[in-house]
Amino acid sequence: MSIQDTATKQYVSEAEVFADAFNYLIYDGEQVIKPEQLTDMDTTQYVIPYHEDEKGKPEAAQKYRDTLKTLAVKTDDRYTYLVLGIENQSHVHYAMPVRNMLYDAMQLEKQVRDLASQHRKEGKNGTSEEYLSGMKKEDRLSPVITLVINFGDKKWDGPLTFHEMLTEQPEEVLALLPDYKVFLIDPMSMESEDFDKLHSSLREVLHCIKVQKDKQEMRELLQTDDRFARLDRDAAMVIRTMTNTKFKIDDHSEVVNM
């Protein structure tokens, strides 16, 4: 794993930053999701397809998510349970719709396996249909939402939907193919008012990434925004790593003055 991947993964796994990113995506910056409502999940995902390899054994696939958390949030006297994941990108990924679609499907398949395992342990096999699927008729899955954050210095120009990746097809065919959308935070496409919708240090990180190629704009940003005088260490590390900006980070301090 590169130093860029390590720095961004460690940073985004912080509950405050993770919650801030999804509040930006889902609630337009309103602070609905609280850090304490998030629980870390194992980012290793397995799936066993319904076929065997050349040796006659089930062929398992294994993938690693960057960051994965469960969310339990109460809104309007009801609880919402979600599985939220963030994928950090330092470069544009032109197959992102298929990649995220696979990640989400693997997580949903894991939920089905977990339900089946629970029912077996409880001795509740149910009807023949329920035994076949491993799920009871009343079982429900938690939605999975994956967010991509572009930490690179290039504006995202890759496809953001599955349909965009397909060869040209008539509308009648496209109507039969479920689309899949990539949810993206791309600082290169953000306006000043968009950064103000972020409340954690993610605001400063993404703003620096956007202006990194303009030294004058970077200088003005650092001099006029006093939040850069007390930036948390992990955020400063991401800025230095991703923008190649030269400034000192004291090994013994949790706050950095850029």
N, C-alpha and C positions, 0 to 999 in steps of 0.2 A: 504494500500500500504506500503511495507517494505521500510526501509531507503535506501536500495540498489536500489530499483525501483525508488524512489523519486530522488535520487542523479543522476542516469543515465538519467532519463527522462528530468530533468531540464537542464542537461549538453548538451545532444544531441539536445535539442530544440534551442540552440544558433545557429543563422544563419551561423556563421563562421565554426562551427564544422559540422553542417549538410551539408553545401556545400562541405567541405573538404572530407567528407565520400563519397559523390556521385561522386566527381571528381576522387577519388581513384577507385571507382567501374567502372565508365563509361569511363573515359579519362586517366586511368593509372597514375593519379596524376597531370596531366596538369590542371592548374587553369582556366577552361572554365566557370564553374558555379560560379557566384559571389553572395555573401550573399544578396546584395540588390535586386537580381532577384527573391528571395524567398518570398512567402506570406504564413502566417500561415492559417491553415484550422481547422475547428471544427473536433476533433478526434472522436466524437460520430458518429457511423454509424448505420443506421436502414435499415432493409429490410423486406418487407411484402411478404412472400411466397404465392404461388398460391393455398393455401388451408386454411381451417378454423379450429379453435380449437374445442374442445368438446362442447363449448357453442355457436358455430355457428358464432363466430367473427373472423376476420382475425388475424392470429397469427404472431405478429411482433417479429423479432429478433433484439437484440441490442448488439453491440460490441464497445469496446473502443480501438482505436489505441494508440500507444505510442506517436508518433510524425508524423504529416502529413502537408505537405506544397505543394503549387503549384509553378511551375517554368515556367518562360517565358524567354527564352534565344535566342539571335539572333546569328546565325552562317551561314556564306556563304549567306548573304543577305536574310535570311529567319528566321522566328520565329518558335521555337519549344516550344510547351506547354505540360507540363508533370505534373502528380500528383505523388509526391514522399513521401514515408513513411519509417520510421525506427522503427524497433522493437528491443528493448534492452533485451538481455537475460543474466541472471546471472547463468542459468543452461541450459543444453542441452534439447531441446524440440524435442521429437521423432516423433511428428506429425506436424512439422513445415510446410512441403509442403501443407498439407490440410488447416492448420490454415491461412497461407498467401494467399492461393488461395481463401479462403472465404473472407478475408479482401479485396482483390483486386476486387472480383466479387461484393461485396457490394458497393464499391466505384463506379464501373462502372454502377451498377443499379441505384445509386443515380443520376449519370449524366443523365441517361435516364429519370428519374422522373423529374429532373429539366428542361430538354428540353420540356417535355410534359406540365409541368406547365406553362412554358414561352409561348408556343404556344396557350394554352387555354386563357391566359391573353390577348394575342394579337388577339384572335379570328381567328386564322389561323389553322383550323382543317384539311384542305387539303383533300386528297383523303380518301376513306374508309380504305385503307391499312395504311395510315399515322395516321388516327384517332385511329385505332386499337393499333398500337405500341406506339403512342405518339410522334414518331419521323418522321421528314420529310425525304424524300429520300436522300437529300443532307446533312443532319446532320452528324456530325462526333464527336467521343468521344476522350477525351485526355487519352493517355496511363497511366497506373498506374504501378509504379515500387516500390516494397517493398524490403528494405535492412535489413538484420539481423546483429546486432553487438553482438558478444559474449564477455561479460564483465566478464565471469566466469573464474575460475582457472583450468578448465578441457578442453582439446582439444575436439572440436566438433566431435562427432562420430555418429550423427544422420543422417537420410536420407536427401539428398539435392534435390531429385526429387520425384515427385508423383509416378512414375513407380517403384522406389525403395521400396515403401511402399506396393506394391501389392503382392499377392500370385503369384507364378510362373505361367507365361502365355506364350503361343506361340507367336511368332513374328506377326502372322496374327492378333491376338487379340490386342496386344500392338499398332499396327499400327492404330487401330481405337480409341485409347484412347489418347487424347491430354495430353502431359506431362506438368508438371509444375515444374519450377526450383526455388530453394531457392538461393538468392544472399546473400552471407555471408562474413563478415569480422571477421576472427578468429585469434587473436593475437598469439595463440599457434601454428599456422601453418605459421606465417609470418617470413621471413628472414630479416636480417638487412637492405638490400636494399629496402625492401617493406616499412619499417617504414619511410624511407627517401622520399617516395612518398606522405606522409602526411605533410601538412604545418601548420596546427593548433595545438593546444595543444593535439589533439587526438593522435598525434604521441607519446607524452610522456606518456599519459594514457595507451595506448595499450602496449607500450614497458614495462612499469612497471608491467602490468598484466602478460606479458609473462615470466618475470624473477623473479616473486615474491617469488618463492620457493627456489631460489638460492641466499642466502644472499650476497655472495661474488660478484656475477654478478650484483645484485641490487646496491651494494655499488659502484662498478666501474662505473655503468651507471650514478648514481647521481653525482659522483665526476668528471667525464670526459665530461658530457654534460651540458654546462652552461645554457641551457634553463630551467633546473630544479631550477635555482637560482631565476627565476622570473616567476614562473608558476601562471596562473590565478587561482583564488580562487575555482571556480566550478570544474576545472580539478583536483586540489589538493584534493578536497572533494571526488571525485570519486575514486581517487587512494587510499586514506586512507580508504574509505568505502569498496572497493572491494578487497583490498589486506591485510587489517588489519595491515597496516604499521603505526607505532606510530610516529607521528610528530605533532607539534603544528600548528594550523591555527588561526591566529589573527582575531578576530571578526571585527576589524576596518580596515583591510587591504584587498585590492583587489588582491594583489600579494603575493605569498608564496614562501619562499626559502626552498626547501626541503633538 
